[in-house]
Amino acid sequence: MRQWTFWKQRPRVFAYMLTCEFAATACIVLATLTAPTPDGTDWLLFVTVALCASAHLQLSRRQEETRRSRKPTVHIDLVGIWSFAAVVVLPVHLALLSIVLSRTQRWFVARRPLYRFVFSSSSMLLAAVATHEVVGAFGPRTLSSLSVLNSITEFGILMLGGFVYFAAQAMVIGIGAMLLSTSRPSIRSALGTKDDNELEALTIALGTVAAILLVNLPAALAIIVVISVIGNRIAEVRQLQVDVRTDPKTGLLNMRGWREGAERALSRVERANGAAAVLMIDLDHFKSINDTWGHPAGDDMLEYVAHALRGATRPSDVVGRFGGEEFVVLLPEADATEAEQAGERIRRMISELHVPTTDKRGGPVAITHRTTSIGVAVYPQHAKGLSELLQAADAAVYEAKEHGRDQVRLAS
């Protein structure tokens, strides 16, 4: 136990995780002591949910291992389908027991430190208790033989329960992710990407369907098992597609992904007879960061620059990592003046960055006052195609460096 990574966490992480775990324990004890005793039907439904969850877990085991090993941020577990169905149908004792059984099986493919696995399990149990209490406040669920009006009411209650289940986990896990992060916290790292949240919404939607089938037609849950397994495989494919187009260090597009997005954006500009600009961004003397403080410090700097670029650009702009310490941005519908202003804004933001990191011996240091050379090339003023624009912007970067660095230079 003395070797556990948990003891090496920062005090605020240590305190937050213990608080959440004690809170989960207290809520579980309070909820189970005040809940009615399950009857024979409840136990039969519990066994049905547990079998379906086990089948899902075992049939999707390989895909889950692949997704977890390749997912650097928030991970959405589709077994939540069965957890949510249990929470809104079963007594709280059995709902929590079904989650514990699923998490116990998941441990063998989780490949995560024990303290993180326990923390994520606590968040699920907290969300389950909160959801059960909110849904239970409207009275017992009657999901069979409903009239049209009652079915709308019950559906609304289930949707409210789904929101509580999602929001409770997002809040607990999101705060934990920000506290654990060694780089600058962001909404993406705390709450996941758009795809992550869409997958979570799909999980809750399927959980709602599973709850209705559990009460009315339990045998039909086999269909949900099949859908959930296929969902795991689709999620794996989507994750692989993202990995192919994404730079793992910064989360920005790599050059393959950037070229694809930039070509599409430039084609739209050409059809509209508009203008576009490419910014080539090169961090000055970046090698000195690695030489002075080590490569982890350099990686932290790259992450902070990527975050700054996201904040300094528009949603329509295409931002990527060119390689090494170079970044590239395509600005659709931007002329030379607008592009230079955008470049100056980026140069200033990077110069103001305060990057907390560690030196070669693990001691705390901060990287500040870094300069950047930025080259700007404009379509169709400097080039007609994307490759030529990149070459022109790259040449402008070298002109900026030759004239003293820390400046924005328009292609000649």
N, C-alpha and C positions, 0 to 999 in steps of 0.2 A: 504493500500500500504506500510506502514511503516514496516509491518511484512513480506514482501516478502523476500524469501531466496536470491534473486538476489543481494540485497544490502549488503549481508554478504560475498559475494565472494571476493577473493583476488583481489587487484587492477589490476593485469595483466589480470585476467579472465574477470573482469568487462570491461576493456578497449578493449580487443579483441572482445568480443561479441558485444559491442556497435559499434565498427568499422565495423564489418561484417554486422550488421543490417543497418547502415547508407549507407554502400556501396551497399547493396541489394536495398535499397530504391532509391538511386541515379541511379543505372543501370536500374531499372524498369521504372522510370520516363523518362529517356533519351530514352530508347528503345521504349516505347509506344508513345512518342511525335513524333518520326521520322518514325514510321511504318505506312503503308497505312491503310486506314479504311477497316474493314472486310465487305465482301458482304454477300448476302443471303446464298450462298453455304457454306461459312466459318461458319456461325452461325449454319447451319444444321449439319455440321461435329462436331462442338463444342458440340451441344446437344447430339449427338451420343456418343462422348467420355465421356461426363459427366454422362450419363445414365449407360454406361458400368462400369465406375469407381465406381459409387454409388452401382451398383449391386455387384461388387467385394467386396467393403468395407462391405456391410451388410451381405453378405453370408459367409464371412470369419471372422466375428467379434469375435467369441469365440476363434478361433485358434490364432488370432492376440493378444488377451488379454493374452492368455497363454504364447505365445512366448515372449512378452514384459516383463511379470512378471518374467520370468526365464532367461532372457538374460542380463548378467552383463556388456557386452561390446557393441560394435557397433551392431546396429540393422538394418537389411535390410528389407525395406518395399516393398512388391511386387506390391503395387499400383503404383510404379514407371513405370510399364508397360505402363499405360495410360498417365502418365506425359510425358514420352519420346515420345510416339506417337503424343501427342498434340504439343510438341515442334517442331518436324520436319515437321508437316503437316500444323498446324494452324498459323495464324498471331500471333505475340507475345502477343497482348492484350489478345486474347482468350486462348492462351496456359497458360499464367500466371494465368488467371481467373480460368481455370480448376484445376490448382494446388491448388489455394486458396480454392476452393470448396471442393476438396478432403481432404486437411489438416483440414478444419473446421469440416468435418465429423469424421476425425481420432482423433480429440481432445477428443472425448467422450470415446475412448478406449485407449488413449495414456498412461494415468496414469503416467505422468511425470510432474515435476515442470514446471510452465508456462514459465520461462525464458529459459529452455532447449528446450521446444517445439517451442518457437518463434525462437530460434537460429537455430535449425535444419530446420525449415521452410524457414528461410532466406538463408541457404546454398542451399536448393533445388531451390529457385527462382534465386539465383546467377548462379547456374549451368545451369538452363533453359535459362537464357539470354545469357550466354556465348555460349551454344550449338546452340541456334537459330542464333546468329551472325556468328558463324563459318560455319554452314550449309548454311545460307543465302548468304555467301560470294561467293558461287559457282552458284548463281542464283536461281530462283524459282524451287521447286521440281516438277518433272513430273513423278509420279510413276505409270502411266497407259500407256498402248500401247507402251512399250519400246522395242527397238531392243536389240539384244544380247549384243552388245557393250555398248549401253547406260545403260542397266540394270547393267552391271558390274561397270560402272562409278558411277551410283546412289547408288549401294550397298556399294562401297568404301566410298562415302560421308557419308552415314548413319553410317557406322562403325566408321568413324572419329568423327562424332557427338556423337556416343555412348561413345567413349573414353573420349572426352571432358566432357561429362555429368558425367561419373564415376570419372574422375580425379579431377574435380572441387569440387565435394562433398567430395571426400576422403581427399583432402588437407584441406578444411575448417573444416570439422568435426574432422579430425585427429589431427590438431593443437589444436582445442578446447578440445578434449579428453585428450591430454597430459597436457594442462594447468589445467584442472579440476581434474586430477588424484592426489590423496593424497599419492600414492605409487610411486615407481620408474616407469617412463614411459617406454613402450615397443612398438614394432611394432604391436604386437598382440592387445594391449589395444587401440592403435590409429587407426589402419586400419582393425582390425578384424582378424578372423581366415581364413584359406584356404577355409573352407565351406562358410563363409560369403561372400568372394569375388567371389566364384563360383556362389552363389545365385544372387549376384549383376549382374554378367555377363549374367546369365539366364534372369534376369529381363529386361536388355537392349535388349537382343536378341528377347524376346517376344514382347517388345515394337516396335522393327523394323518390325516384322511381322504384328503387330496390325496397324502400320502406313500404310503399303502397303494395307492391307485389308480395312482400313478406306477409302482409295481413290478408290479402285477397287470393293470391295464387302462388304459394311458396314454390311449387315445382318450376314456375317460369323464371325463378332466379338463376337457373342454369344459363338463360340467355344473357343476363347481366354479367355472369362469370366470363362468358365468351367475349362479350363486349369489353370488359375490363382488361382481359389479357391482350386483346387486339389493341386496346388503347395504350398499354405499356409498350407494345412493339412500335406503334406509330410515334409515341413520345421518344423512343430510342432513335428512330430514324430522323426525327426533327432535330434532336440534339446533335446527331452526327453532322447534319446539314449545317447547323449553326457553327459547329467546331471547325468545319472546313473553311468557313468564311470569316472567322473571328481570330483576332490576335489574343493568345491566352494571357499575356502579361497585363494588357491594358483594357481588354474587353471591347476595344474598337475593331472595326473591320481590318482584316489583313489586306494585302495588295490584291489578292484574288477577289475578295468580296468588294473591296473599294472600286476596282475597275468595273465590275458588273454594275454596281449602283451608279457610278459616275457616267458610264456609257449610256445608261438609260436616261439619266438626267440631262446629259448633253444632247441626246437625240430629241428630247422634248423642247429644249432651247432652240435647236436648229429648225424644227418644224414651226416654231413661233417667231422665227427671225429675231430672237432675243440675244442677250449677252450672258456670259458666264465667266467665272474666274477660278483659277487654281492657285491655292496657297501652298508653298513648300516651306515647312517649318523645321528648322534645324537648331537643336540646343547647342549653344556655344560651349566648348571645352567640356563636353560631357564625360570624356575619358578621365578627366581629373577627379570626378565624383567616384568612379570605380576604383581609381588608384588610391585615393585618399581614405575613403570610408568602406570600400568593398562593393561587390556587385549587388547584394541585397539593397543597399542604399540607392544604387542606380535604378533598381527595379521600382523602389518606392517613388523615386522622382518621376519615372515614366508614368506611374499610375496617377499621380497628382496632376501631371500635365494633361493626361487623357481626360481627367475630370474637368479641368479648366477649359479644355476645348469643347466639351459638351455644353458647358455653361456659356461659352462665348459664341456659339453658333446657333443657327435656326434649325427647326426640325427638318426642313427640306434640304439642308446642307448635308453633304456626304463626307464623313470624317473617317480617316483611317490612319494606320501606322505604316509608314513607308518601309521602315526597317531601321534597326539600330536606334539612334536618337532622333530620327526624322519622322515627321508626321505630314499628312497631306489632307487638304480640304478642298472640295469642289463647292463653289458658291453659285447656284443657278440664279439667273436674273440679277446679276451684279456687274456693274461696269467697273472701270479702272478706279474711279474715285471711291466707290463703295467697297471695293476689294481692299484697297490700301487702308481704309478706315478699319475694316474688319481685322486686317493684319496688325495694325497698330494696337487695336484693342486686345488681341491675343498676346502680342509682345508684352504689353503692360501687365496683363493678368499673370503671365508666367514670371515676370520679374518680381511680383508681389507675393508669390507662393512662399509658404512656410511649411516645409516638409519635415515632420518629425520622423526620425529613423534611428538606426544604430550604426556604430562604427565597426571596425574589423574585430574588436574584442567584445562586442555586444553592448557597449555603453551607449547611452542616449546622446544623440546629436540632432541638429536641425540644419537642413539645407535651405539657404535663403539667397536672395539677390542674384539669381541666375539670369543670364542674358540669352537672347534668341535672335537668330538671323532668319528673316522671312523673305522668300521670293514670291512675286506675284506675276502671273501671266493671264491675259484676258482673251477670251474667244469673242469675235473672230479677229481681234486686233493683232494678236501675236501668233496665232496658229489656228488651223481649221479642225484638227483632230485632237483626241485626248493625249496620245503619246507625244505629239509635238508640244502641247501645252505643258506637259510634265517636264519636257526637256527645257523649255523656255523658263519655267519657274525655277528649275534646278540651276540653270545658268545665272538667274537673278540672285539666288542664294549665295553663289560663289562671289558675285559682285559685292553683295552685302558684307561678306567676310573680308574681302580684300579692302573694303573701305572702313574697317574698324569694328565690324560686328554690331550686335544690339541695334538692329535697324530693319526697316521694311524697304525692300527695293523692287521697283517695277521693272519688268523685263524690257530690255532695249529693243 
